[in-house]
Amino acid sequence: MKPASGKILAAMMCILAVSGMAFPASAEETATGAVNDVKAKELLQTVAAFYGAVNTVTVESTLTIKDVGNPDETRQMTNTFSVSMRRPKQVAVAAKGDAINFTAVSDGEKLYVYNPKNNEYQVRPAPDSPASVLGGTVSGIARVGVMMMAEPLRSVPYAGLTDGITEQHYLGEEDLNGRSCHHARYIHEKVDWDMWVDAGEKPLISKITVDLTKVLGKTSGPPMKIDMAILYKDWVVNGEFSDNTFTFAVPEGAKLVDPNKPTPTGKALVGKEAPAFTLDLLGGGKLDLAEHKGKHVVILDFWASWCGPCRKAMPVYAKIAEEYKEKGVAFYAVNLAESAETARGFLEKVGVQCAVALDADGNVGKKYGAASIPMSVIIGKDGIVTNVHAGFSDALAAQLKQELDALLKGGEPSGAEALRAPSAPATAP
């Protein structure tokens, strides 16, 4: 089994936007006609009542996401979360692992979020729910798991998820890590999950698995199969905390950044000099953007293997690039934060042959504002960005040809500030 590259299964980032899944704060009765196993329903109610009544919680949890869609390669992302919570609004979280690394502390008035990778921190108003601290710091498919993991921290646990349950089944008692647990399954309109609850004196949650089949079925491209599991251990309820548990200590040298500062987007580059960079190419060699100035029109397509719309866009870009290669157009598919092996496997799956530049740390993507992918940038021979496209549409090929023809003739490209996102582009890691 191979570990995930830094952003794997951020799977990935497009899925929440496509699914429209939400975790509302209030609940309604289960839909009329639902299959209700009384014991399963009572188990969920017991768990919700138990966690809703406690004042403090400490727990260690592990979120594991496996991409098992490729029989030849299983990739896995594992992250651990150390959580302390005191109602109504205090929480401290330390997340570490393959793709999610942060520290978040809410003292009840302010929320501090620290990113160790950049040694930066933000200060925001404290959210009303400790669960929102976790949900607001993780994006993409991992957010589904993190928010599910954080449900016991809500003032009314699992209230939002009961709206949309169509079936619930009690599956009996099972041994889990040497302890007897109740096992129940909940079928939901958006996502299904299984829950294992300690059969002892306290209904402590031991494990949750999430079935993403319904969500993944709404993405385009080759089928995806994702397994998600949440393991809990070392629950402490109504325990005491030290005075500094919910106090944020600024790490040495950490920079305070404005959380309200807009995220740069590719559109802001239109009419400006394209940022210079050099990247390794898949299969050997390097892409030095400066070498193309004065010689070629350059198309950069920012993509990742987990992005559904990228699977549609890539063949379009590759075909156009082949048609225009002899006309002075150079095309590079810039892979964001994945391994060479992953990028190569993706090209084989979609049947595309093209030059791939490996943006291993995602820094070039950040320079170009590739917050949503697929995103293409067209750069004129003078080095100025003329067009940016985000997302995929059936009109993409015609639009690209029109813009390239105008550039090559020396005229003004039409739609120079076109930003298209008809298919809900994926959020880049």
Order of alpha helices (4+ residues) and beta strands (2+ residues): beta-alpha-beta-alpha-beta-beta-beta-beta-beta-beta-alpha-alpha-alpha-beta-beta-beta-beta-alpha-beta-beta-beta-beta-beta-alpha-beta-alpha-beta-alpha-beta-beta-beta-alpha-beta
